[in-house]
Amino acid sequence: VQLQAFGGGLVQPGGSLRLSCAASGLLISFNNMGWYRQAPGQQRELVASMYVGGRTTYDDSVKGRFTISRDNAKNTVYLQMNNLKPEDTAVYYCKVLGTDYWGKGTLVTVSS
């Protein structure tokens, strides 16, 4: 199983980014998927989840600004991040929930 996360970068406060997580070796349509982030000196935290039936959950800190989605045909999970804030700066990781399958992180830096 491989998860490749990409799409991070430098963005100004109020800007947007879309992260992608392309999976191989499993079908995301049959798995619950999550996006985590880890800021410097902080613990890794779950920010968004998408379950097999389509239900999504979000951490309060990103609710209303971030949207998790998936494209089963591309076997890819996305995290659309809008109205980004400096406190969103972190390395973002995708994960197959309930497993130890992690993608390599992608760095998001929100700064003017």
C-alpha positions in Angstrom: 0.0 0.0 0.0 1.3 3.4 -0.9 -0.2 6.8 -0.3 1.3 9.8 -2.1 0.2 13.2 -0.7 1.0 16.4 -2.6 -0.3 19.9 -3.1 1.3 21.7 -0.2 3.1 25.0 -0.5 3.3 28.6 0.6 0.0 30.6 0.7 -1.0 33.9 2.1 -3.6 34.1 4.9 -7.1 33.9 3.4 -5.8 31.8 0.5 -6.7 28.3 -0.6 -4.9 25.1 -1.4 -6.1 21.6 -2.4 -4.2 18.6 -1.1 -4.3 15.3 -3.0 -3.6 11.8 -1.7 -3.3 9.2 -4.4 -3.6 5.6 -3.2 -2.2 2.4 -4.7 -2.5 -1.1 -3.3 -6.0 -0.6 -1.9 -9.3 1.0 -3.0 -10.2 4.1 -1.1 -13.9 3.4 -1.8 -13.6 0.5 0.6 -11.7 2.3 3.3 -12.2 5.1 5.7 -9.7 7.9 5.0 -8.3 10.8 7.0 -6.2 13.9 6.8 -3.9 14.7 9.8 -1.6 17.5 10.4 1.4 18.1 12.6 2.6 21.6 13.4 6.1 22.2 14.8 6.3 21.1 18.4 2.8 19.8 18.3 1.2 16.3 18.3 -0.2 15.0 15.1 -4.0 15.7 15.0 -6.8 14.4 12.8 -8.5 17.3 11.0 -10.8 15.6 8.5 -12.3 12.1 7.9 -14.3 10.5 5.2 -16.1 7.2 5.8 -17.0 4.5 3.3 -20.7 5.6 3.4 -19.8 9.2 2.6 -20.0 10.7 6.1 -17.4 13.3 6.9 -16.2 14.7 10.1 -14.0 17.7 10.9 -12.0 19.1 13.8 -13.7 22.3 15.1 -10.6 24.3 14.1 -11.2 23.7 10.4 -15.0 23.2 10.2 -16.5 25.4 7.5 -13.1 26.0 5.9 -11.8 22.6 4.9 -13.6 19.9 2.8 -12.6 16.3 2.4 -13.7 14.5 -0.7 -12.7 11.5 -2.8 -12.6 10.5 -6.5 -13.0 6.7 -6.6 -12.2 6.6 -10.3 -8.8 8.2 -9.5 -8.5 6.4 -6.2 -7.6 9.8 -4.7 -8.7 11.7 -1.6 -8.6 15.5 -1.5 -8.5 18.1 1.2 -9.8 21.5 -0.1 -8.5 24.2 2.3 -10.1 27.7 2.1 -9.6 30.8 4.2 -6.3 29.5 5.4 -4.8 30.9 8.6 -1.3 31.0 9.9 -2.2 28.5 12.5 -3.0 26.0 9.7 0.8 25.8 9.0 1.8 22.2 9.4 2.8 19.1 7.6 -0.3 17.4 6.3 -0.6 13.6 6.1 -3.2 11.3 4.7 -4.0 8.0 6.3 -6.1 4.9 6.0 -8.1 5.0 9.2 -7.8 2.0 11.4 -4.5 1.0 9.8 -0.8 2.0 10.0 -0.8 3.2 6.3 0.4 6.7 6.2 1.3 8.9 3.3 4.5 11.1 3.3 3.6 14.5 4.5 3.2 17.6 2.5 4.1 21.0 4.0 1.6 23.8 4.1 2.9 27.2 5.1 0.4 30.1 5.6 2.3 33.3 5.9 2.3 36.8 4.5 
